[in-house]
Each structure stands twice: as C-alpha cells, then as structure tokens.
Amino acid sequence: MKNYTHLDQNDQPGMVDVSAKAVTARSATATVTVELGPEITVELTELGFETKKGSIIQTAIIAGTLAAKKTAEAIPLCHNIPLSSVKFATTIVPEVGLRLEATAKTNANTGVEMEALHAASVAALTVYDMCKSRSQSIRISDLKLLQKRGGKSDYDASETP
C-alpha cells in the first residue's frame, strides 16, 4: 500500500506535521457545476438569479466563504489556517445551470486546496437548497481542483492529461 500522509507507521490517522515547512503564499482554485436543467436555468437567468428567498448567487458566495473559514471543523485532519482571501467567480452555463469557482489564498505552511474545495461544494449545496422547490433532479457535478500555487509543488488541471 502506498504511503498516505495522514496515516502513521501503524496506519493510525493523524494531522500531518507541517511545523518544519516554510510559510509561503499559497492559493487554490476549485470548481463545481450545479446542473439545474434548461427550464430552471432560463427562468433564473431571466430573474437575475433572484428569488423570494433572495439572491441565489450572493447567498451561495456567502455560504461558500463561511465554509472555507470552517474547513478544519468539517474535515477532521485539516489544519486550521488563516485565510487571506476567498473569492468566487460564477458562470451561467446555458441549458445546464451554474458553474461556481472558488479561490482561496493564504500565507501559511500548508496549502488551501481543501478550503477551496469546501467553499465550492457548500456554495453548490446552497444553490441546490435555494432551488430544490423547483426540482429534485438538480445535480451537483464535476467538483474538482483546478489549480494550486505555492508550497512544494504547483498543480494546474489544464496541464494534466
């Protein structure tokens, strides 16, 4: 079996010791798609994604930002790191739904991939929650890390075969 950083020599879980790692500027971007379907996407686009519950996009961004800040509480072996920034980009995908992109930044001795992924996923769940009265067939798909910068290595999904 390959080595997993969160398992010790006795296969017991634990936080990775990052105390010897250098503090550097780090960033990560994650994306997710909320597949609302053509009818709901057209309807919400015409409404500016505003509903009786409020702005779907603004609420998702706020929820995703809070999620990034609470990542270490939701994912047990994640380090609690100081975030410098959490930003979102949203794209309406015609006939499909909404694509959300979350970018997290820090100056720390460990990366922010989990914060970006957690932010994107909770933002998507918030969109689902605000739209579920219209359809139970909404899908959340393609949650993935797009890129990370800083630390030992960089990653860019567009450069991966």
Order of alpha helices (4+ residues) and beta strands (2+ residues): beta-alpha-beta-beta-alpha-alpha-beta-beta-alpha-beta-beta
